[in-house]
């Protein structure tokens, strides 16, 4: 379940959200303790404006509002969002129950903006019928792609996450032959094999989402996309959610898709898909999330320490637990664990 909330006006609302930050871990740990086999995951993130209002300085170095991208008739909109809640489990009832408890604890301090209930589809396939997430990094490579490190030490162990809701024009998509659909993706549909570079179209989805640095090393993010839909309303979509150590990588991928690389050579998948939301959040580590309950921002957006709180406590990177995780409230040590089991290595 993907929930995007807005922060209500007033100091009372801000105080409620800060206090809530200290409760999230306990609520999620209780659920995991009672249902250890259900793989419950809970991630909380904050938008740039909400961070300034709630917590002041210091702030994550790369946190900023998502800027809309427009090229021709292709549009990646920027939409409001102050708080992101991303929940996963092997049982939908546990996700629903945890979501209800988390939102109830916020009460009138927030208002709903968007809520999407995703689902695992066959062998990790999107609504369009192709496997989604095959090229996700795994293990240490996933850690390196998703988690902030020494470059922003006060927020080490956190991550930036960009979310977009895509709606697909299924009649037009289904009108294509399987061979034509494979040209759009750059990958075979049935057995999920990437096309050779010699035959893969330069405007295929895969070609434009593989980016490299100046040394030729591929730059990765960790995706946890899921399909969603309402068949009675003819709504079929993909919820894109990408975790990254540096959000500039995700933004460059989106530029390639919507503007093109080179400009005009845009992602042909956009001929059949429309982005209807777009918001960037910062996900604090579990320890930092809890410490944020003790912080407050003054009128100028500068941090004001609460009694008994210390700057070092708020800035400490999240330690690994004995089970290798960062604890509930943040990503696990292997961010790919957010993917359905069939998509994991």
RAGISUL-V673408 format. One record per pair of residues at least 12 apart in sequence whose ideal C-beta (glycine too) atoms are under 8 Angstrom apart, sorted by the first residue. I is the first residue (numbers start at 1). J is the second residue. Records with the same first field share a line. If there is no record, write none. Layout:
I=J ; J
This chain:
1=85 ; 86 ; 87 ; 88 ; 95 ; 96 ; 99 ; 115 ; 116 ; 117 ; 118
2=84 ; 85 ; 86 ; 114 ; 115 ; 116 ; 118 ; 163 ; 239 ; 241
3=84 ; 85 ; 86 ; 87 ; 99 ; 103 ; 112 ; 114 ; 115
4=81 ; 83 ; 84 ; 113 ; 114 ; 115 ; 163 ; 277 ; 279
5=81 ; 82 ; 83 ; 84 ; 85 ; 103 ; 106 ; 110 ; 111 ; 112 ; 113
6=80 ; 81 ; 82 ; 83 ; 110 ; 111 ; 112 ; 113
7=50 ; 53 ; 54 ; 82 ; 83 ; 109 ; 110
8=108 ; 109 ; 110 ; 111
12=109
13=108 ; 109 ; 110
14=53 ; 54 ; 109 ; 296 ; 297
15=296
16=106 ; 107 ; 109
17=50 ; 54 ; 83 ; 106 ; 109 ; 110
18=54 ; 55 ; 292 ; 293 ; 294 ; 295 ; 296
19=293
20=102 ; 105 ; 106 ; 109 ; 293
21=44 ; 289 ; 290 ; 292 ; 293
22=290 ; 292 ; 293 ; 294
23=105 ; 293
24=42 ; 44 ; 102 ; 289 ; 290 ; 328 ; 329
25=286 ; 289 ; 290 ; 327 ; 328 ; 329
27=42 ; 98 ; 101 ; 102 ; 105
28=40 ; 42 ; 98 ; 328 ; 329
29=327 ; 328
31=89 ; 94 ; 97 ; 98
32=328
35=89 ; 91 ; 94
37=90
38=89 ; 90 ; 91 ; 94
39=88 ; 89 ; 90 ; 337
40=87 ; 88 ; 89 ; 94 ; 95 ; 98 ; 328
41=86 ; 87 ; 88 ; 89 ; 328 ; 332 ; 337 ; 338
42=85 ; 86 ; 87 ; 98 ; 102 ; 328 ; 329
43=84 ; 85 ; 86 ; 87 ; 161 ; 283 ; 329 ; 330 ; 331 ; 338
44=83 ; 84 ; 85 ; 86 ; 283 ; 284 ; 289 ; 329
45=83 ; 84 ; 86 ; 161 ; 281 ; 282 ; 283 ; 284
46=82 ; 83 ; 84 ; 281 ; 282 ; 284
47=65 ; 81 ; 82 ; 83 ; 84 ; 279 ; 280 ; 281
48=63 ; 64 ; 65 ; 280 ; 282
49=65 ; 82
50=82 ; 83
51=63 ; 282
52=297 ; 301
53=297 ; 301
54=292 ; 295 ; 297
55=292 ; 295 ; 296 ; 297 ; 303
56=295 ; 296 ; 297 ; 298 ; 300 ; 301 ; 302 ; 303 ; 304
57=297 ; 301 ; 302 ; 303
58=154 ; 155 ; 303 ; 315
60=148 ; 152 ; 155 ; 158 ; 160 ; 282
61=151 ; 152 ; 155
62=152 ; 160 ; 246 ; 247 ; 248
63=160 ; 280 ; 282
64=280
65=78 ; 280
66=78 ; 162 ; 278 ; 279 ; 280
68=278
69=254 ; 255 ; 258 ; 259
70=258
71=258 ; 259 ; 260 ; 263 ; 266
72=266
74=258 ; 266 ; 270
75=258 ; 274 ; 275
76=164 ; 254 ; 257 ; 258 ; 275 ; 278
77=275 ; 276 ; 277 ; 278
78=278 ; 279
79=113 ; 114 ; 276 ; 277 ; 278 ; 279
80=113 ; 279
81=113 ; 114 ; 163 ; 277 ; 279 ; 281
82=110
83=106 ; 110
84=161 ; 163 ; 279 ; 281 ; 283
85=99 ; 102 ; 103
86=161 ; 224 ; 241 ; 338
87=99
88=224 ; 338
92=117 ; 119
114=165 ; 277
116=165 ; 228 ; 237 ; 239
117=228
118=226 ; 227 ; 228 ; 239
119=226 ; 227 ; 228
120=226 ; 340 ; 342
121=226 ; 227
123=342
124=339 ; 340 ; 342 ; 343
125=227
126=225 ; 227 ; 238
127=168 ; 170 ; 227 ; 229 ; 236 ; 237 ; 238
128=168 ; 173 ; 181 ; 238 ; 272
129=181 ; 189
130=181 ; 185 ; 187 ; 189 ; 192
131=187 ; 192 ; 343
132=223 ; 225 ; 227 ; 238 ; 343
133=223 ; 224 ; 225 ; 336 ; 339 ; 343
134=187 ; 192 ; 194 ; 343
135=206 ; 210 ; 220
136=220 ; 222 ; 223 ; 336 ; 339 ; 343
137=220 ; 222 ; 336
138=334 ; 336 ; 344 ; 345
139=334 ; 345
141=220
142=222 ; 334 ; 335 ; 336
143=333 ; 334 ; 335
144=245
145=220 ; 221 ; 222 ; 243 ; 244 ; 245 ; 335
146=159 ; 221 ; 222 ; 243 ; 244 ; 245 ; 331 ; 335
147=159 ; 245 ; 331 ; 335
148=160 ; 245
149=245
153=315 ; 317
154=314 ; 315
155=282 ; 284 ; 285 ; 288 ; 315
156=285 ; 317 ; 318
157=285 ; 287 ; 288 ; 317 ; 318 ; 326 ; 330
158=282 ; 283 ; 284 ; 285 ; 288 ; 318 ; 330
159=243 ; 244 ; 245 ; 282 ; 283 ; 330 ; 331 ; 335
160=243 ; 244 ; 245 ; 246 ; 247 ; 250 ; 280 ; 281 ; 282 ; 283
161=241 ; 242 ; 243 ; 244 ; 280 ; 281 ; 282 ; 283
162=240 ; 241 ; 242 ; 244 ; 247 ; 250 ; 251 ; 254 ; 278 ; 279 ; 280 ; 281
163=239 ; 240 ; 241 ; 277 ; 278 ; 279 ; 281
164=239 ; 240 ; 275 ; 277 ; 278
165=237 ; 238 ; 239 ; 240 ; 275 ; 276 ; 277
166=237 ; 238 ; 239 ; 240 ; 273 ; 274 ; 275 ; 276
167=235 ; 236 ; 237 ; 273 ; 274 ; 276
168=236 ; 237 ; 238 ; 272 ; 273
169=272 ; 273 ; 274
170=234 ; 236
172=271 ; 272
173=272
178=190
182=195
183=201 ; 204 ; 268
184=201 ; 204 ; 205 ; 268 ; 269 ; 271 ; 272
185=204 ; 205 ; 206 ; 269
186=200 ; 201 ; 204 ; 205 ; 206 ; 207
187=206
194=206
201=268
202=265
203=260 ; 265 ; 266 ; 267 ; 268
204=267 ; 268
205=257 ; 267 ; 268 ; 269
208=253 ; 256 ; 257 ; 260 ; 261 ; 265 ; 266 ; 267
209=253 ; 256 ; 257 ; 267
211=249 ; 252 ; 253 ; 256
219=249 ; 252
220=249
221=242 ; 243 ; 244 ; 249 ; 250 ; 253
222=242 ; 243 ; 244 ; 335 ; 336 ; 338
223=240 ; 241 ; 242 ; 243 ; 339
224=241 ; 242 ; 243 ; 335 ; 338 ; 339
225=238 ; 239 ; 240 ; 241
226=238 ; 239 ; 340
227=239
238=273
243=283 ; 331 ; 335 ; 338
247=280
257=269 ; 270
258=270
283=330 ; 331
284=329 ; 330
285=317 ; 318 ; 326 ; 329 ; 330
286=318 ; 326 ; 327 ; 328 ; 329 ; 330
287=316 ; 317 ; 318 ; 319 ; 327
288=314 ; 315 ; 316 ; 318
289=329 ; 330
290=329
291=309 ; 313 ; 314 ; 316
292=314
294=306 ; 308 ; 309 ; 313 ; 314
295=309 ; 314
318=330
320=333
